[in-house]
Amino acid sequence: MSDKIKLIIDGKEITADKGDTVLIAAEKNGIEIPNLCYLKELSPYGACGMCVVEMEGSPKLLRACSQKVSEGMVINTMGERALKARRLALELIMGDHKGDCIGPCSLNCPAHTDCQKYVKEIGEGKFTEAVKTIKEVISLPASIGRVCPHPCETACRRQHVEEPISIAYLKAFAADEVLKSGNHVLPEKKAPTGKTVGIIGGGPAGLSAAFKLIQQGHSVTIYDKMPKMGGMLRYGIPEYRLPKAVLDNEIEEIRSLGVEMINNCTLGKDITLSDLREKHDAVLVANGAWKSSSIRCPGEELEGVFGGIDFLRAASLGEKPDIGEKTAVVGGGNTAMDACRTAIRLGAKEVSIIYRRTRDEMPAEDIEIEEAMEEGVVFRFLTNPAEITGENGRVTAVKLQVMRLGEPDEKGRRSPVPVEGEFITLPLDSIIIAAGQKNDPAGFEEIETTNRGTILADEITYMTSIPGVFAAGDTTNSGASIAIKAIAEANEAAKYIDAYLDGIELPFRRPVISERDVTEDMFTEYEKHPRIKMPQRAPEERRNDFEEINLGFTEEKAVEEAKRCLSCGCHDYGNCKLIKYADAYCTDCKKFKGEYHKGFKETKLEVIFRDQNKCILCGLCVRACEDIAKQGILGLVGRGFDTVIRPEFRNTDIKAICKDCKKCVEACPTGALKLI
């Protein structure tokens, strides 16, 4: 009698050994049946309910981990009933799962940089590894680390203990260390594809897209109208914040990969969009937003009125705009801060900020505001230009409307309301309007635009109205934003350009992740270690030149700061079976709301860390400890909903056994256990 059995799984005839379960038979033949509580060294347990399958002729779903094969059986692993049952099982599990798949820092970064990973690597002194991690997303880490308004830090959980991790400065530190060492971190390139991509604009978006596309084997050429590459990083951010030698070094790294860079090339003058479409297989428009926005104030046409972006660009080119001794900057963002501080360095004796709300509503970073105040800038809150006045065509003063705060607007900020009849006249030699910026449509007339005048690009693929022409960064959709958002868009656009060149369509689906709701009382156990402060040059010294104001972290301070990280994201996210299946089956993680287990974190075993919030009670750790390790240290405690897993400490030898064993950690499908 043969010990072999023939059966059909998902339409494929396979041979299995007599006594095999359906799960084992499928596994031997390269067919995956989802499971969360199966381990081949252990007997079937059936706790998770994920391995259910349909069998022809049976009205019931079968558990593949325990159902033995039989001659001629026909199994369907992807039938609608099985899929529905798996989805329900996952939704029930995820409804009580409170672990963080990804750290809130990474989730809040527009480019989803793996902040937790590179901060950990810096904390371990692995600076080159940290830069490799950063460069998976950001090609200009030393530059972006200096200028990014770090939304990652806004979400950092360490703020519930005392202050957020200094994530951006750590990025810059690691990148600086690697640049100084000469050990350039460059990615591998695929074999040449024979395809070419033309990129209009050499700012953070254009450079980032080039960095990604050159890795895929495509030939890439960047066309930029300015004398040097860098875009707003070079011409919109002052030297004292971002030394251009740092930017130059990072751009040269991108160039060294084979990216061709053509400067002093203006679209519509030196080359047209049609020329680029004929020359290249795909085109990316990433020309940025180079026009200063108007505030529609009488007198804006007078000599001595500068646009914020125009003023900063002129200063970065080595020009000295004629601003006189008294100037004012209109606006409350980081561009306004850059403008007023640049004016100080260009010799203005009196520099004011005019802002129609209060400091609490200013979009600029607190550190930028504080540094401007230290350097002598006067802030005139609750004022707004009503008229710019002049004599002989030149600015002499600005008439300011006094404002008060009214009701909150759609963004939650309280709307400024004029105080009727109250005005202030401020004598001036010049005024700088830093109230926003917009793109220049010249040369792009054939591309469909939004009602804001920006280029309309698909929010998933970044394709414009012209096939093969893509757009990303400040020139598209909602308009100008921060550099890291432009980089995020460029990375995504590069992915879809690569797919376009390969002739394939990439499906899009937002991945399922688990996010933990936190409260302040969850952080009382942590010892307070204040954020390491960035050392700076003294205000009275730095206000006189454009040398970098930040002195940088020492290696010791950088490692110390990095070690403050709470490692919120799951250490096992890349291998977590639970989230893999939740994502595959489009699980609604919030479908079942109700009482949660009161999770806890346990480190008493010294060599193993247990996060009960991530435990799904699959029982694998308990059974691995009992049946494989033959120790029985772990056990299920309680009944029903209140069941938890606890260790049993019998003697001091247990710690040594656990350190050398690791069976429970290896068996855990969710990252609830890890070695300390």
ABEGO torsion letter per residue (X at the ends): XBABBBBBBGGBBBBBBBGBBAAAAAAAAGBBBBBAABBAABBBAGAAGAABBBBBGBABBBBAAABBBBBGBBBBAABAAAAAAAAAAAAAAAAABABBABBAAAAABAAGBBAAAAAAAAAAGBAAAAAAAAAAABABAAAAAAABAGAAAAABAAAAAABBBBAAAAAAAAAAAAAAAGBBBBBBBBBBAGBBBBBBEABAAAAAAAAAAAAAGBBBBBBBABABBGEAAAAABBAAABBAAAAAAAAAAAAAAGBBBBBGBBBGAABBAAAAAAABABBBBAAEBABBBBAGBBGAABBGBBBAAAAAAAAAAGBBBBAEABBBBBEABAAAAAAAAAAAAAGBABBBBBBABBAAABABBAAAAAAAAAAGBBBBBGBBBABBBBBGGBBABBBBBBBBBBBBBAAGBBBBBBBBGBBBBBBBABBBBBAEBBBBABGAAABBBBAAGBBBBBAAAGBBABBGBBBBEAABEAEBBBAAAAAAAAAAAAAAAAAAAAGBBBBBBBBBBBBBBBBAAAAAABBBBBBBBBBBBBAAAAAABABBABAEBBAAAAAAAAAABAGABBAAAAABAAAAAAAAAGBBAAABBEBBBBBBBBAAAGABBBBAAABAGAGAAAAAAAAAAGAGABBBBEBEAABBBBBBBABAAAAAAAAAAGAAAAABAAGABBBX
